[in-house]
Amino acid sequence: MRALLFLPLALLLFPGCEAITGKELARLTIDTLSTPDRFVMREATLELKKDDVIGLWSHLDLAYDGAAALRMRVRVVKDDNDLQLLELDPMEKNVTVGETKTELNGRTEWSFTGKNAEYTAPEDGAYTFKAIVTAEENPSLVVRKAELVLKQ
């Protein structure tokens, strides 16, 4: 009976994940890794106000043998000026949502959404977030999904 009473209350207090994780502003799908021979970049432009805080989240679905090291490089640009270069380890996160990880006989299957960093706009304007994903050499690495999600 308590569970029946708690459910409507929970729905009123937390109408969706957005209340906890923030509103999604853009999603950059970067499923192809950049290499020295192939550069794959995605970008999104957001209109921000001074002191707006943007959460940088990674959404990954991957599999690998042994160890895997990924990097997500995010360049923040305004008026053709580079403001900041963030080098993120998408596997290092301070908030995680919907994580599933299976490790069996040295093979890892891992899927998650995680918050990696924040960026604060120094002034009003249009900010472009440009992102690439790289990885250390691991022939067994399969990236089924790699996305940078920008939330406020």
C-alpha positions in Angstrom: 0.0 0.0 0.0 2.9 2.4 0.8 4.4 1.8 -2.6 1.1 2.8 -4.2 1.1 6.0 -2.3 4.8 6.7 -3.0 4.5 6.3 -6.8 2.2 9.3 -7.4 4.3 11.5 -5.0 7.5 10.5 -6.8 6.0 11.3 -10.2 5.0 14.8 -8.9 8.4 15.5 -7.5 10.5 13.9 -10.3 8.5 14.2 -13.5 11.5 12.9 -15.5 15.2 12.5 -15.6 15.5 16.0 -16.8 14.7 17.2 -13.2 17.8 15.4 -12.0 20.2 15.5 -15.0 19.2 18.7 -16.7 17.6 19.6 -20.0 19.2 18.2 -23.1 20.3 21.1 -25.4 22.3 19.1 -28.0 23.5 15.6 -28.8 26.6 15.1 -30.9 26.9 11.6 -32.3 30.5 10.7 -32.8 30.4 7.0 -33.4 33.6 6.9 -35.5 36.9 7.3 -33.7 39.3 9.9 -35.0 42.8 8.6 -36.0 45.9 10.2 -37.5 44.5 9.2 -40.9 40.8 10.1 -40.3 39.4 13.1 -38.5 35.8 12.9 -37.5 34.3 15.9 -35.7 30.8 16.9 -34.8 29.6 20.3 -33.6 26.7 22.1 -32.1 26.1 25.8 -31.5 24.2 27.0 -28.5 22.9 30.5 -27.6 24.0 31.0 -24.0 23.7 33.8 -21.4 26.6 34.9 -19.1 27.1 32.4 -16.3 25.0 29.6 -18.0 26.4 26.3 -16.9 26.5 23.5 -19.5 27.0 19.9 -18.4 29.1 17.8 -20.7 27.8 14.2 -20.6 29.1 11.1 -22.5 26.8 8.4 -23.7 28.8 5.3 -24.6 28.1 1.7 -25.7 31.3 -0.3 -26.3 33.0 -3.6 -26.0 36.7 -4.5 -25.7 39.2 -7.1 -24.5 41.7 -6.2 -21.8 41.7 -2.4 -21.3 40.4 0.5 -23.3 41.3 4.2 -23.0 39.1 6.7 -24.8 39.4 10.4 -24.9 36.8 13.0 -25.9 38.2 16.3 -26.9 35.8 19.3 -26.8 36.8 22.7 -28.2 34.6 25.6 -27.1 34.5 28.4 -29.7 32.9 31.9 -29.7 33.3 34.4 -32.5 36.0 32.3 -34.2 38.0 32.4 -31.0 39.0 29.2 -29.1 37.9 29.7 -25.5 38.7 26.3 -24.0 39.8 22.8 -24.9 38.5 20.2 -22.6 40.1 16.7 -22.7 37.7 14.3 -21.1 38.0 10.7 -20.2 34.4 9.6 -20.9 34.8 6.7 -18.5 35.5 9.0 -15.6 32.2 10.4 -14.6 30.8 12.0 -11.4 27.1 11.2 -12.2 26.0 8.0 -14.0 22.6 7.0 -15.4 21.6 3.7 -16.9 24.9 1.9 -16.5 25.3 -1.8 -17.5 28.7 -3.4 -17.4 29.6 -7.1 -17.9 33.1 -8.4 -17.6 33.7 -12.1 -18.6 36.9 -13.8 -19.5 38.7 -10.5 -20.1 35.9 -9.2 -22.4 34.0 -6.1 -21.2 30.6 -4.9 -22.5 29.8 -1.5 -21.2 27.0 1.0 -21.7 26.3 4.2 -19.8 25.5 7.9 -19.7 27.7 9.9 -17.4 28.4 13.5 -16.6 32.1 14.3 -17.2 32.5 18.1 -16.8 30.8 21.5 -16.8 31.5 24.7 -18.9 30.4 28.1 -17.7 29.7 30.8 -20.4 31.8 33.9 -19.6 29.4 36.2 -21.5 26.2 36.2 -23.7 26.6 34.8 -27.2 26.7 31.8 -29.5 29.0 29.1 -28.4 30.1 26.2 -30.6 31.1 22.9 -29.1 33.3 20.8 -31.4 34.0 17.3 -30.3 36.1 14.3 -31.4 36.6 10.9 -29.8 40.0 9.1 -29.9 41.2 5.8 -28.4 44.5 4.1 -27.7 45.2 1.2 -30.0 43.1 -1.8 -29.1 42.0 -3.9 -32.1 39.2 -5.5 -30.1 37.5 -2.2 -29.3 34.0 -1.9 -30.8 32.3 1.5 -30.3 28.6 1.0 -30.9 27.7 4.4 -29.7 29.7 7.5 -28.7 27.8 10.8 -28.0 28.5 14.0 -26.3 25.4 15.3 -24.7 25.1 19.0 -23.7 22.7 19.7 -20.9 21.6 22.7 -18.8 
